[in-house]
Amino acid sequence: MSVEKVKELLSSGDYDTIDKGIIMAVDLDDRKVFEGLLEGCEIDWTIEGGYEHSGAGGGKRPVLNDWLKKLQIQNGSLIDNPTGYYVFLSLITHNQVNANVHESLKFENITHLSLKKCNLQFLPKKMSRLTELKILDISFNPKLKESKSDLTSLKKIEYIIDHETYLNHGFTSKFSLETNDSSSECMGCNEHFDSERDMVMRYDSNFCQNCDESWNDLHFYCFCCNDWIAPIINDFKIDFKAKKAENDTLFSEEYDCPEEYSTKALFVDSSIIFKTICSYCEADSRPTDEEFASFVSRVDSGELSIETIKDNDNFQSEETGISEKQYDMVSKFFD
């Protein structure tokens, strides 16, 4: 009953209540509590790009388990107060009972941590226990304005990436980065912009967001979080060897921006639908096997028409996020 009470507190959506749940988990002094709550979690997922690559995202990013995902996205939409990543960070930083968790969650293995666009409002206590952390990316968390940990106590930290995040962390980088940002003129309206971050760099020239949207319609929204999907404006990459930060706004209209590349399966109103979603929401919005099975059961029972599946080619696409097990569930409808 105590474990269920901990989970109830952690799922409350209220930060003070979550912190009480963490204290209760610690007081139980039982490794099985942390093992159960963190089962299925790891820090090993990368979105192509960012400071390790050349697109949007990058870095080693948390993978949430099914119950933590529900603290981020429910019914296909980002919830009003997402706390999944805060709960995850609180659990790994307070794990004091040598729980048998994924190797990537052990302090000695956490060297690069990307919390980019995790919808954080706070950083939890005990971040100082991440003793091997060298690079922390907290960028694109506009509501993140307070840390309950002193980040200057991270002894091995070299750089905190805080692009478009307003947390005053007090950390001074151990090295400086050059940027290649420059002013640019929009070829559509001829307006002059002080930074390329305000531009979309297309194959033919630079355009401001308004002109590019009206002329080429490259932009579309993420169904889950309602942010722009492509092109991703105000993104960047960092080359730590060259000590240089670069804007990352060059997208191929043909390769990067077609909506079908971002069309993924979602579990909405007890059905599987397919919508365009961003890479950041994708991992937290994938239907669970149980959700997928319940949808198939509705089709089997006749509650939903079999054409719901047969007439939708997305169920047979490898690009829509359906797992092999889930594909097996619907394959009978295509025989």
C-alpha positions, -999 to +999 in steps of 0.1 A: +000+000+000+029+024+008+043+020-028+009+028-043+007+058-020+041+070-032+030+066-068-002+084-061+017+114-047+042+114-076+013+114-100-005+144-084+008+171-108+016+193-078+053+199-072+051+201-034+031+169-033+056+152-056+084+162-033+065+146-004+062+114-024+099+114-030+105+118+007+082+089+014+100+067-011+133+075+005+119+068+040+107+034+030+144+025+024+134-003+001+152-008-032+121-024-047+103+009-045+128+027-068+131-004-090+094-006-096+090+032-102+119+034-126+114+001-144+116+007-181+134+040-178+168+048-191+190+077-204+200+067-239+176+082-264+188+108-289+168+130-312+189+135-343+207+167-341+216+192-314+250+194-298+260+159-309+246+160-344+232+186-368+195+189-363+170+194-336+177+177-302+207+157-296+224+146-263+214+116-241+178+121-233+156+103-207+133+075-218+102+075-196+083+043-187+045+041-194+033+056-161+057+085-163+047+092-199+011+097-187+024+126-166+034+143-198+009+133-225-026+120-221-052+113-248-027+125-274-022+159-259+004+175-237-013+180-203-016+214-187+011+208-161+034+180-173+056+167-145+069+134-159+105+145-163+106+162-129+094+130-112+120+110-132+149+133-122+137+134-086+137+096-085+172+091-100+187+118-078+172+105-046+179+068-052+199+060-021+192+023-017+214+009-046+183-001-066+188-024-095+180+001-123+192+005-159+229+010-161+224+044-178+206+057-146+236+051-124+254+082-114+288+072-128+272+068-162+254+101-164+279+124-182+257+141-208+221+148-200+196+165-224+165+178-209+157+199-239+120+208-243+109+185-213+084+211-201+102+215-168+093+242-143+118+232-116+150+212-113+147+189-083+169+186-052+200+164-051+212+172-087+247+175-071+246+137-069+252+136-106+289+137-099+301+128-134+278+151-153+298+172-179+271+186-202+236+196-191+211+208-217+181+225-203+172+245-234+137+253-246+121+250-212+106+285-210+088+279-177+120+266-160+129+295-137+139+278-104+163+250-094+160+233-060+197+223-064+228+245-066+241+236-101+274+252-093+280+222-070+283+199-100+321+195-099+327+181-134+302+203-153+317+220-183+288+236-200+251+242-193+231+248-225+202+271-216+191+285-249+156+301-245+154+290-209+154+316-182+168+298-152+195+318-134+217+288-125+248+308-116+271+286-135+300+300-155+311+279-184+347+265-182+352+276-218+336+301-242+319+293-274+321+313-306+289+317-326+284+322-363+252+341-360+248+370-383+222+395-396+201+386-425+176+401-449+143+383-458+141+378-496+103+380-493+096+412-475+131+426-476+130+432-438+164+432-421+168+408-391+197+411-366+199+373-362+195+343-384+175+327-356+146+348-368+149+332-403+141+301-422+171+292-443+158+275-474+177+261-503+173+293-523+178+320-496+167+333-462+131+340-454+113+353-423+088+329-408+057+348-421+069+349-457+080+313-457+048+301-443+026+320-468+047+310-498+057+274-493+036+262-464+065+243-449+052+248-413+028+227-395+019+221-358+025+192-335-008+178-325+004+171-290+021+203-279+009+227-306+045+239-314+059+242-348+073+210-363+092+219-394+112+238-400+123+241-364+132+277-358+157+289-331+175+256-330+213+252-327+242+228-326+274+229-306+308+216-315+326+212-282+359+203-299+359+234-320+343+254-292+318+268-317+280+272-316+261+273-348+226+281-357+208+251-372+181+264-395+189+249-428+162+225-439+156+207-472+121+214-483+120+180-500+136+159-472+129+175-438+095+191-440+069+167-455+041+161-430+041+123-436+076+121-420+061+133-387+028+113-388+026+090-358+001+068-340-017+082-311-042+067-286-071+093-285-106+087-272-100+049-271-090+047-307-058+048-327-054+079-349-025+093-368-014+129-365+017+150-371+037+153-339+072+166-331+102+145-322+100+156-286+064+144-281+069+112-300+085+091-274+060+101-247+029+097-269+034+062-284+004+039-277+011+012-251+005-024-261-025-024-237-040+007-254-034-008-288-050-041-278-081-024-264-085-006-298-082-038-317-107-054-294-132-027-303-128-035-339-131-072-333-163-067-314-178-046-341-179-014-320-156+001-346-157-007-383-130-030-397-124-003-423-110+018-395-079-003-399-082-017-435-086+017-451-058+034-432-024+027-448-007+042-417-012+009-399+012-008-423+038+020-423+071+015-405+074+052-400+043+057-378+057+044-345+037+012-343+058-016-327+062-050-342+039-065-316+012-039-324+016-045-361+010-082-354-023-073-337-036-057-368-020-078-395-050-102-395-071-074-409-049-071-440-048-109-449 
